[in-house]
Amino acid sequence: RKLAGITSVGHYLPEYRLTNSDLEEMVDTNDEWIRTRTGISERRILKDEGKATAFMGAKAAAEAIERRGIDADEIDVIIVATVTPDYLFPATACLVQEQIGANNAYGFDLSAACSGFLFALSNGANMIESGRAEKVLVIGADKMSSIVDYTDRSTCILFGDGAGAVLLEPTEDGTGIIDYIHHTEGDTNGTLYQPAGGSLNPASHDTVAERLHYAKQDGRTVFKKATVGMADVSAEIMEKNDLTAEDIAWLVPHQANLRIIDATANRMGLDSEKVMVNIDKYGNTTAATIPLCLYDWKDKLNHGDNLVLAAFGGGYTWGSIYMKW
Ligand code: ACO
């Protein structure tokens, strides 16, 4: 069976580091609270004027293409998972297409918040498996600092900016994306969303005055849903594919909160040495966390390693992917 394998990875992280002690100066919080409740020590923030999500996504994509040694003209499809597109339209993928010079590609954005990269990866894999595409760029990129309220201590400590990209190509040796389980549950009752800026509440003086263009979250409710959702869907994909903890080389979890990651690993019976964690350095970069993990761990991954990728996010959306590296 033809599968879609990840044949290259790329990344982009802004240089500026926003540390917990910087946040102590901005809101009523402290380093100890942030580290013990979330596992985060610092996050990267894109400060460059005139640069946003497309810029970071294009940088990550260009690195993935260069590391693979191919020409950008060979790319067939570009999928950008993001909740912070440069514009509502055109899609970020169109801007990336132009910036990397992928002259033969079409592209589109996919909105699934923190699960965006997983949903984009499975969609890209389906395109390869069907034979409709040979080279698909899957990018997770978010400039969360553009929708974070830096007067709200319950959200501003969590998020950072960044981008990761992978190249999907057909494989014939059994490596690649083998299975996925994805879920959506729209009944979130305002516990995780950005109220204004879309067609329901377009930008107005009132929406700005009421700070409705920022991400709002009922952290406690989301935390409970995320802990159960991510652990369940990870256990479910193991069971469906007859995988034991010994079979799995790495868990690649979305990085929202270290306690959610630990709960998922526990449920899977995995030791912490098998879990990719970089939330301490980057915080929650939404669609970018999983490809940033794959980038950071690329030299430790061996051909054929079994990976389980898992995420939970706004929507709600959640899911898992089983793949062989
Ligand atoms: N510093 C100090 N104290 C704080 C801070 C802060 N930054 N933020 C909240 N507190 C206080 C609260 O006011 C509360 O005080 P109270 O008990 O006097 O009312 C206390 O700390 C505990 O607050 P909780 O919200 O219960 O804290 P919790 O342990 O749940 O941690 C957190 C909060 C980190 C936000 C956690 O709930 C979480 O990680 N939630 C899930 C986030 C997530 O997964 N989001 C989904 C992805 S985002 C996306 O899809 C775009």
Residues whose N, C-alpha, C, O or C-beta is under 5 A from the ligand:
A	BS01	ACO	D28 T29 N30 W33 R37 T38 A113 C114 R153 S154 I157 G219 R220 V222 F223 A226 A256 N257 F312 G313 G314
